[in-house]
Amino acid sequence: GARPFVIPLSARDALSVKMLYSSRGSSNEDGGGGGSGSFDTQTSLWKRSNFGTLEHFLSKTLTASSKVKTKLLNPIGVSEGILIDCQNEIEQRQTELEVDVMTLRLLTSQTDAWEKEQAEVIEKCQSDVRDAIINRSEMASKVLHELSVFDQWKMGMGMGGDTFDRAWESAGRRGRSTRTTSKAQDGNSDENTLGNEML
Protein backbone atom coordinates (compact mmCIF):
# COMPACT_ATOMS: atom_id res chain seq x y z
CA GLY A 1 0.00 0.00 0.00
CA ALA A 2 0.91 3.65 -0.05
CA ARG A 3 3.36 4.89 2.52
CA PRO A 4 1.84 7.40 4.97
CA PHE A 5 2.98 11.00 4.82
CA VAL A 6 4.28 11.92 8.27
CA ILE A 7 4.38 15.57 9.32
CA PRO A 8 5.89 16.26 12.75
CA LEU A 9 3.95 18.97 14.61
CA SER A 10 4.42 21.06 17.71
CA ALA A 11 1.11 22.09 19.17
CA ARG A 12 2.85 24.04 21.93
CA ASP A 13 4.70 26.28 19.43
CA ALA A 14 1.53 26.82 17.42
CA LEU A 15 -0.37 27.77 20.59
CA SER A 16 2.42 30.17 21.56
CA VAL A 17 2.17 31.85 18.15
CA LYS A 18 -1.60 32.23 18.55
CA MET A 19 -1.17 33.72 22.02
CA LEU A 20 1.57 36.10 20.86
CA TYR A 21 -0.54 37.16 17.89
CA SER A 22 -3.54 37.84 20.12
CA SER A 23 -1.43 39.83 22.58
CA ARG A 24 0.18 41.76 19.67
CA GLY A 25 -3.26 42.52 18.27
CA SER A 26 -4.47 43.83 21.64
CA SER A 27 -1.31 45.96 21.98
CA ASN A 28 -1.93 47.48 18.55
CA GLU A 29 -5.48 48.31 19.57
CA ASP A 30 -4.12 50.05 22.67
CA GLY A 31 -1.71 52.11 20.50
CA GLY A 32 1.48 50.41 21.70
CA GLY A 33 2.45 48.72 18.45
CA GLY A 34 4.40 45.45 18.19
CA GLY A 35 8.15 45.35 17.75
CA SER A 36 10.06 43.51 15.08
CA GLY A 37 11.41 41.14 17.73
CA SER A 38 7.94 39.94 18.54
CA PHE A 39 7.17 39.39 14.86
CA ASP A 40 10.40 37.45 14.34
CA THR A 41 9.58 35.30 17.34
CA GLN A 42 6.14 34.51 15.92
CA THR A 43 7.62 33.61 12.54
CA SER A 44 10.25 31.34 14.09
CA LEU A 45 7.73 29.56 16.31
CA TRP A 46 5.27 29.14 13.47
CA LYS A 47 7.91 27.54 11.22
CA ARG A 48 9.05 25.28 14.04
CA SER A 49 5.49 24.15 14.80
CA ASN A 50 5.17 22.89 11.19
CA PHE A 51 1.48 23.78 11.14
CA GLY A 52 1.98 25.75 7.91
CA THR A 53 3.20 22.58 6.18
CA LEU A 54 0.17 20.70 7.49
CA GLU A 55 -2.25 23.35 6.25
CA HIS A 56 -0.56 23.37 2.82
CA PHE A 57 -0.72 19.57 2.64
CA LEU A 58 -4.40 19.49 3.56
CA SER A 59 -5.32 22.22 1.09
CA LYS A 60 -3.54 20.39 -1.73
CA THR A 61 -4.61 16.82 -1.02
CA LEU A 62 -8.18 17.21 0.17
CA THR A 63 -10.82 17.69 -2.51
CA ALA A 64 -13.92 19.76 -1.98
CA SER A 65 -16.02 16.67 -1.25
CA SER A 66 -13.40 15.38 1.21
CA LYS A 67 -13.39 18.70 3.02
CA VAL A 68 -17.18 18.65 3.31
CA LYS A 69 -17.11 15.02 4.49
CA THR A 70 -14.47 15.82 7.10
CA LYS A 71 -16.42 18.80 8.39
CA LEU A 72 -19.59 16.72 8.64
CA LEU A 73 -18.00 13.63 10.17
CA ASN A 74 -16.44 15.51 13.07
CA PRO A 75 -19.74 16.75 14.65
CA ILE A 76 -21.44 13.48 13.73
CA GLY A 77 -18.71 11.54 15.53
CA VAL A 78 -19.04 13.78 18.56
CA SER A 79 -22.80 13.27 18.53
CA GLU A 80 -22.38 9.52 18.29
CA GLY A 81 -20.03 9.56 21.27
CA ILE A 82 -22.53 11.58 23.31
CA LEU A 83 -25.35 9.21 22.31
CA ILE A 84 -23.28 6.18 23.30
CA ASP A 85 -22.51 7.74 26.70
CA CYS A 86 -26.21 8.51 27.18
CA GLN A 87 -27.17 4.96 26.23
CA ASN A 88 -24.66 3.50 28.69
CA GLU A 89 -25.98 5.79 31.44
CA ILE A 90 -29.58 4.78 30.67
CA GLU A 91 -28.69 1.07 30.75
CA GLN A 92 -26.89 1.51 34.08
CA ARG A 93 -29.84 3.34 35.60
CA GLN A 94 -32.23 0.73 34.20
CA THR A 95 -30.23 -1.99 35.98
CA GLU A 96 -30.35 -0.01 39.23
CA LEU A 97 -34.11 0.52 38.84
CA GLU A 98 -34.66 -3.21 38.25
CA VAL A 99 -32.85 -3.93 41.53
CA ASP A 100 -35.03 -1.32 43.27
CA VAL A 101 -38.18 -2.90 41.82
CA MET A 102 -37.15 -6.35 43.09
CA THR A 103 -36.46 -4.88 46.53
CA LEU A 104 -39.87 -3.18 46.61
CA ARG A 105 -41.60 -6.43 45.59
CA LEU A 106 -39.81 -8.28 48.39
CA LEU A 107 -40.79 -5.61 50.93
CA THR A 108 -44.39 -5.69 49.69
CA SER A 109 -44.52 -9.48 50.04
CA GLN A 110 -43.10 -9.35 53.57
CA THR A 111 -45.52 -6.56 54.52
CA ASP A 112 -48.49 -8.56 53.22
CA ALA A 113 -47.38 -11.65 55.18
CA TRP A 114 -46.94 -9.58 58.37
CA GLU A 115 -50.34 -7.95 57.87
CA LYS A 116 -51.99 -11.36 57.44
CA GLU A 117 -50.27 -12.67 60.57
CA GLN A 118 -51.35 -9.66 62.62
CA ALA A 119 -54.93 -10.01 61.36
CA GLU A 120 -54.97 -13.65 62.51
CA VAL A 121 -53.61 -12.66 65.95
CA ILE A 122 -56.20 -9.90 66.33
CA GLU A 123 -59.00 -12.22 65.25
CA LYS A 124 -57.90 -14.85 67.79
CA CYS A 125 -57.74 -12.25 70.58
CA GLN A 126 -61.21 -10.98 69.67
CA SER A 127 -62.53 -14.55 69.63
CA ASP A 128 -60.98 -15.27 73.05
CA VAL A 129 -62.45 -12.08 74.54
CA ARG A 130 -65.86 -12.84 73.01
CA ASP A 131 -65.81 -16.41 74.38
CA ALA A 132 -64.78 -15.17 77.83
CA ILE A 133 -67.62 -12.62 77.90
CA ILE A 134 -70.13 -15.25 76.77
CA ASN A 135 -68.92 -17.72 79.41
CA ARG A 136 -69.10 -15.11 82.16
CA SER A 137 -72.58 -14.02 81.13
CA GLU A 138 -73.76 -17.63 81.07
CA MET A 139 -72.29 -18.21 84.53
CA ALA A 140 -73.93 -15.06 85.87
CA SER A 141 -77.28 -16.13 84.39
CA LYS A 142 -76.96 -19.60 85.98
CA VAL A 143 -76.06 -18.07 89.34
CA LEU A 144 -79.10 -15.77 89.27
CA HIS A 145 -81.38 -18.68 88.37
CA GLU A 146 -80.01 -20.79 91.22
CA LEU A 147 -80.39 -18.09 93.84
CA SER A 148 -83.68 -17.91 95.64
CA VAL A 149 -85.88 -14.83 95.60
CA PHE A 150 -84.87 -14.12 99.21
CA ASP A 151 -81.16 -14.32 98.34
CA GLN A 152 -81.70 -12.02 95.38
CA TRP A 153 -83.55 -9.60 97.70
CA LYS A 154 -80.64 -9.63 100.17
CA MET A 155 -78.22 -9.02 97.28
CA GLY A 156 -80.37 -6.09 96.21
CA MET A 157 -80.17 -4.70 99.75
CA GLY A 158 -76.38 -5.15 99.72
CA MET A 159 -76.35 -8.02 102.24
CA GLY A 160 -75.99 -11.16 100.09
CA GLY A 161 -72.40 -10.85 98.89
CA ASP A 162 -71.23 -14.11 100.51
CA THR A 163 -74.15 -16.04 99.05
CA PHE A 164 -73.39 -14.74 95.56
CA ASP A 165 -69.68 -15.58 95.90
CA ARG A 166 -70.46 -19.17 96.95
CA ALA A 167 -72.93 -19.57 94.09
CA TRP A 168 -70.40 -18.12 91.60
CA GLU A 169 -67.66 -20.53 92.75
CA SER A 170 -70.07 -23.45 92.52
CA ALA A 171 -71.13 -22.47 89.00
CA GLY A 172 -67.45 -22.11 88.02
CA ARG A 173 -66.64 -25.61 89.27
CA ARG A 174 -69.61 -27.07 87.41
CA GLY A 175 -68.59 -25.20 84.26
CA ARG A 176 -65.03 -26.56 84.42
CA SER A 177 -66.32 -30.04 85.07
CA THR A 178 -68.67 -29.78 82.10
CA ARG A 179 -65.87 -28.62 79.79
CA THR A 180 -63.60 -31.45 80.98
CA THR A 181 -66.34 -34.04 80.36
CA SER A 182 -67.03 -32.58 76.93
CA LYS A 183 -63.34 -32.80 75.97
CA ALA A 184 -63.15 -36.38 77.20
CA GLN A 185 -66.20 -37.32 75.15
CA ASP A 186 -64.73 -35.68 72.10
CA GLY A 187 -61.51 -37.65 72.59
CA ASN A 188 -63.43 -40.94 72.95
CA SER A 189 -65.43 -40.12 69.85
CA ASP A 190 -62.21 -39.53 67.89
CA GLU A 191 -60.76 -42.83 69.13
CA ASN A 192 -63.93 -44.72 68.20
CA THR A 193 -63.90 -43.17 64.75
CA LEU A 194 -60.25 -44.14 64.24
CA GLY A 195 -60.95 -47.67 65.45
CA ASN A 196 -63.88 -48.05 63.07
CA GLU A 197 -61.76 -46.86 60.17
CA MET A 198 -59.06 -49.38 61.03
CA LEU A 199 -61.67 -52.17 61.17
C-alpha positions as CSV (number, residue, x, y, z in Angstrom):
1,G,0.0,0.0,0.0
2,A,0.9,3.6,-0.1
3,R,3.4,4.9,2.5
4,P,1.8,7.4,5.0
5,F,3.0,11.0,4.8
6,V,4.3,11.9,8.3
7,I,4.4,15.6,9.3
8,P,5.9,16.3,12.8
9,L,3.9,19.0,14.6
10,S,4.4,21.1,17.7
11,A,1.1,22.1,19.2
12,R,2.8,24.0,21.9
13,D,4.7,26.3,19.4
14,A,1.5,26.8,17.4
15,L,-0.4,27.8,20.6
16,S,2.4,30.2,21.6
17,V,2.2,31.9,18.2
18,K,-1.6,32.2,18.5
19,M,-1.2,33.7,22.0
20,L,1.6,36.1,20.9
21,Y,-0.5,37.2,17.9
22,S,-3.5,37.8,20.1
23,S,-1.4,39.8,22.6
24,R,0.2,41.8,19.7
25,G,-3.3,42.5,18.3
26,S,-4.5,43.8,21.6
27,S,-1.3,46.0,22.0
28,N,-1.9,47.5,18.6
29,E,-5.5,48.3,19.6
30,D,-4.1,50.0,22.7
31,G,-1.7,52.1,20.5
32,G,1.5,50.4,21.7
33,G,2.4,48.7,18.4
34,G,4.4,45.5,18.2
35,G,8.1,45.4,17.8
36,S,10.1,43.5,15.1
37,G,11.4,41.1,17.7
38,S,7.9,39.9,18.5
39,F,7.2,39.4,14.9
40,D,10.4,37.5,14.3
41,T,9.6,35.3,17.3
42,Q,6.1,34.5,15.9
43,T,7.6,33.6,12.5
44,S,10.3,31.3,14.1
45,L,7.7,29.6,16.3
46,W,5.3,29.1,13.5
47,K,7.9,27.5,11.2
48,R,9.0,25.3,14.0
49,S,5.5,24.1,14.8
50,N,5.2,22.9,11.2
51,F,1.5,23.8,11.1
52,G,2.0,25.8,7.9
53,T,3.2,22.6,6.2
54,L,0.2,20.7,7.5
55,E,-2.2,23.4,6.2
56,H,-0.6,23.4,2.8
57,F,-0.7,19.6,2.6
58,L,-4.4,19.5,3.6
59,S,-5.3,22.2,1.1
60,K,-3.5,20.4,-1.7
61,T,-4.6,16.8,-1.0
62,L,-8.2,17.2,0.2
63,T,-10.8,17.7,-2.5
64,A,-13.9,19.8,-2.0
65,S,-16.0,16.7,-1.2
66,S,-13.4,15.4,1.2
67,K,-13.4,18.7,3.0
68,V,-17.2,18.6,3.3
69,K,-17.1,15.0,4.5
70,T,-14.5,15.8,7.1
71,K,-16.4,18.8,8.4
72,L,-19.6,16.7,8.6
73,L,-18.0,13.6,10.2
74,N,-16.4,15.5,13.1
75,P,-19.7,16.7,14.7
76,I,-21.4,13.5,13.7
77,G,-18.7,11.5,15.5
78,V,-19.0,13.8,18.6
79,S,-22.8,13.3,18.5
80,E,-22.4,9.5,18.3
81,G,-20.0,9.6,21.3
82,I,-22.5,11.6,23.3
83,L,-25.4,9.2,22.3
84,I,-23.3,6.2,23.3
85,D,-22.5,7.7,26.7
86,C,-26.2,8.5,27.2
87,Q,-27.2,5.0,26.2
88,N,-24.7,3.5,28.7
89,E,-26.0,5.8,31.4
90,I,-29.6,4.8,30.7
91,E,-28.7,1.1,30.7
92,Q,-26.9,1.5,34.1
93,R,-29.8,3.3,35.6
94,Q,-32.2,0.7,34.2
95,T,-30.2,-2.0,36.0
96,E,-30.4,0.0,39.2
97,L,-34.1,0.5,38.8
98,E,-34.7,-3.2,38.3
99,V,-32.8,-3.9,41.5
100,D,-35.0,-1.3,43.3
101,V,-38.2,-2.9,41.8
102,M,-37.1,-6.4,43.1
103,T,-36.5,-4.9,46.5
104,L,-39.9,-3.2,46.6
105,R,-41.6,-6.4,45.6
106,L,-39.8,-8.3,48.4
107,L,-40.8,-5.6,50.9
108,T,-44.4,-5.7,49.7
109,S,-44.5,-9.5,50.0
110,Q,-43.1,-9.3,53.6
111,T,-45.5,-6.6,54.5
112,D,-48.5,-8.6,53.2
113,A,-47.4,-11.7,55.2
114,W,-46.9,-9.6,58.4
115,E,-50.3,-7.9,57.9
116,K,-52.0,-11.4,57.4
117,E,-50.3,-12.7,60.6
118,Q,-51.4,-9.7,62.6
119,A,-54.9,-10.0,61.4
120,E,-55.0,-13.6,62.5
121,V,-53.6,-12.7,65.9
122,I,-56.2,-9.9,66.3
123,E,-59.0,-12.2,65.2
124,K,-57.9,-14.9,67.8
125,C,-57.7,-12.3,70.6
126,Q,-61.2,-11.0,69.7
127,S,-62.5,-14.6,69.6
128,D,-61.0,-15.3,73.1
129,V,-62.5,-12.1,74.5
130,R,-65.9,-12.8,73.0
131,D,-65.8,-16.4,74.4
132,A,-64.8,-15.2,77.8
133,I,-67.6,-12.6,77.9
134,I,-70.1,-15.3,76.8
135,N,-68.9,-17.7,79.4
136,R,-69.1,-15.1,82.2
137,S,-72.6,-14.0,81.1
138,E,-73.8,-17.6,81.1
139,M,-72.3,-18.2,84.5
140,A,-73.9,-15.1,85.9
141,S,-77.3,-16.1,84.4
142,K,-77.0,-19.6,86.0
143,V,-76.1,-18.1,89.3
144,L,-79.1,-15.8,89.3
145,H,-81.4,-18.7,88.4
146,E,-80.0,-20.8,91.2
147,L,-80.4,-18.1,93.8
148,S,-83.7,-17.9,95.6
149,V,-85.9,-14.8,95.6
150,F,-84.9,-14.1,99.2
151,D,-81.2,-14.3,98.3
152,Q,-81.7,-12.0,95.4
153,W,-83.6,-9.6,97.7
154,K,-80.6,-9.6,100.2
155,M,-78.2,-9.0,97.3
156,G,-80.4,-6.1,96.2
157,M,-80.2,-4.7,99.7
158,G,-76.4,-5.2,99.7
159,M,-76.4,-8.0,102.2
160,G,-76.0,-11.2,100.1
161,G,-72.4,-10.9,98.9
162,D,-71.2,-14.1,100.5
163,T,-74.1,-16.0,99.1
164,F,-73.4,-14.7,95.6
165,D,-69.7,-15.6,95.9
166,R,-70.5,-19.2,97.0
167,A,-72.9,-19.6,94.1
168,W,-70.4,-18.1,91.6
169,E,-67.7,-20.5,92.7
170,S,-70.1,-23.5,92.5
171,A,-71.1,-22.5,89.0
172,G,-67.5,-22.1,88.0
173,R,-66.6,-25.6,89.3
174,R,-69.6,-27.1,87.4
175,G,-68.6,-25.2,84.3
176,R,-65.0,-26.6,84.4
177,S,-66.3,-30.0,85.1
178,T,-68.7,-29.8,82.1
179,R,-65.9,-28.6,79.8
180,T,-63.6,-31.5,81.0
181,T,-66.3,-34.0,80.4
182,S,-67.0,-32.6,76.9
183,K,-63.3,-32.8,76.0
184,A,-63.1,-36.4,77.2
185,Q,-66.2,-37.3,75.2
186,D,-64.7,-35.7,72.1
187,G,-61.5,-37.7,72.6
188,N,-63.4,-40.9,72.9
189,S,-65.4,-40.1,69.8
190,D,-62.2,-39.5,67.9
191,E,-60.8,-42.8,69.1
192,N,-63.9,-44.7,68.2
193,T,-63.9,-43.2,64.7
194,L,-60.2,-44.1,64.2
195,G,-61.0,-47.7,65.4
196,N,-63.9,-48.1,63.1
197,E,-61.8,-46.9,60.2
198,M,-59.1,-49.4,61.0
199,L,-61.7,-52.2,61.2
